Amino acid sequence: MSIRGVRFAFHGRSTALSIDLNLDGDLVALRYRFDYRVGDRFLWRADKHPGHETELGGMCHLHIGPSEHARGTSPDFDLGSIAERIMTTNRGLNASTNRAQG
């Protein structure tokens, strides 16, 4: 089963999470892409797909902004860990906004 092009917009911060998932019959993620942005600015993307195994030691990796090309190894994310990463990112965005206003 594939879930492609789903986008969740979080209006309070103008952030958005875009999701592409490929699941097996037991709903285990075979491939995924979770892309998180504020406006048009890239924040991070968690990926699981073939192509970087030699470089990173597996299919799972994390791209950290501002460049979408910077990537490092990561655990195999589940929806709970993606939600936690969003909350952590938003706390950082809130702290940056408060410093800029303070």
C-alpha positions in Angstrom: 0.0 0.0 0.0 1.3 3.5 -0.8 0.3 6.8 0.7 1.8 9.6 -1.4 1.7 13.4 -1.3 -0.1 13.8 2.0 0.6 17.3 3.5 -0.2 18.5 7.0 0.0 22.3 7.5 0.5 23.7 11.0 -0.8 27.2 10.6 0.4 28.6 14.0 4.0 28.4 12.9 3.5 28.2 9.1 5.2 24.8 9.1 4.2 21.8 7.0 4.9 18.1 7.0 4.8 16.3 3.7 4.6 12.5 3.8 5.2 9.7 1.3 4.9 6.1 2.7 5.1 2.6 1.1 3.8 0.0 3.5 3.7 -3.8 3.3 0.6 -5.9 4.2 1.4 -5.7 7.9 1.6 -1.9 7.7 5.4 -1.9 8.1 7.1 1.0 6.4 9.2 -0.3 3.5 10.1 3.2 2.3 9.2 6.7 3.5 9.9 10.4 3.2 8.9 12.9 5.9 9.7 16.4 4.8 9.3 19.3 7.3 9.5 23.0 6.3 8.6 26.4 7.7 7.2 28.4 4.7 9.5 27.5 1.8 12.6 27.0 4.1 13.7 23.4 4.4 14.2 22.2 8.0 14.7 18.4 7.8 13.7 15.3 6.0 13.7 11.7 7.3 14.1 9.2 4.5 14.1 5.4 4.1 14.9 4.3 0.6 17.7 2.5 -1.3 20.7 4.4 -2.7 22.8 5.5 0.3 23.6 2.1 1.9 27.3 2.2 1.1 27.7 5.8 2.3 25.4 5.6 5.4 25.2 1.9 6.2 21.5 1.5 5.6 18.4 2.9 3.9 17.4 5.2 6.8 18.9 8.7 6.9 18.2 12.3 7.9 18.7 15.4 5.9 19.2 18.5 8.0 18.6 22.0 6.6 19.4 24.5 5.3 20.7 22.2 2.6 18.6 19.3 1.4 21.9 17.6 0.4 23.4 17.3 3.9 22.5 13.8 5.3 23.6 11.5 8.0 22.6 8.1 9.4 19.4 7.9 11.4 17.3 5.2 13.1 14.3 3.8 11.4 11.6 6.4 12.3 8.1 5.6 13.3 5.2 8.0 13.5 5.8 8.6 17.2 9.4 9.6 16.6 8.4 11.9 13.7 5.9 13.6 16.0 8.6 14.0 18.7 11.0 15.5 16.1 8.3 18.0 15.0 7.8 19.1 18.7 11.5 19.4 19.3 11.9 21.4 16.1 9.0 23.7 17.0 10.5 24.3 20.5 13.7 25.4 18.7 11.7 27.7 16.4 9.9 29.2 19.3 13.1 29.9 21.2 14.6 31.5 18.1 11.6 33.7 17.7 11.6 34.7 21.4 15.4 35.6 21.2 14.8 37.7 18.1 11.9 39.6 19.7 13.5 39.9 23.2 
